[in-house]
Amino acid sequence: MGNDPLESLRKLCLALPETTERLSHGEPAWFVRGKKTFVMYANHHHDDRLGFWCAAPPGVQEALVGSEPERFFRPPYVGHRGWLGVYLDVPVDWDEIAEIVEDAYRVVAPKRLVAELDAAR
């Protein structure tokens, strides 16, 4: 991925079926079919850190935040729903980020789109 975390994240999100981008709360966010948010960019939105918030499968937030709090966090507003916060101002493994983004998509996307994604893999 490139040097710009936003562009790298954008590329990952927009590669998924029927994903759109628009501003939400002043930050770029990605939606499935223009409706359900699965990733939100956070450029110093609520603190002095750069990162993103995303939907996550059950238990993932607790596991990652518990094991690597320097890389993952419980985001405000959506953390109580199991969403995961990922810091982008630390060394980033973009292959891992791609997996996290795809998992977020799978949490909110309709079954037909998940099946489409699986068929393309």
C-alpha positions, 0 to 999 in steps of 0.5 A, a space after each residue: 500500500 502507499 504512504 497515505 493511510 487514507 488512500 490505502 484504506 479507501 482502496 481496500 474498502 472500495 474493492 468490496 462489492 457495492 461499496 460507496 464512500 461519503 462523509 459521515 460526521 466530517 470524516 470519510 466513511 464506507 457503506 454497503 449499498 449506500 446504507 450500512 456503514 462498515 468502516 469510518 476513518 478517524 483523523 484525530 476526530 476524538 483524540 490526537 490519534 489517526 485510525 479507523 473504526 469498523 464493524 467487527 465479528 463478536 469477540 474480536 474487539 475484546 481479543 485485539 484490544 486486550 492483546 495489542 492496545 498499542 494498535 487497537 482500541 474501543 472506539 467511542 459511540 460504537 465500541 459498545 456494539 463491538 466495533 473495533 478501533 485500529 490505529 494508523 499512526 503506528 507501523 501498519 501491516 496492510 495485509 492484516 488491515 485488509 482482513 479486518 476491513 473484509 471482516 467488517 464488510 462481512 458483518 454488515 453486508 447482506 448474504 448475497 454480497 458476502 456470497 459474491 465476495 466468496 465467489 470472487 476469492 
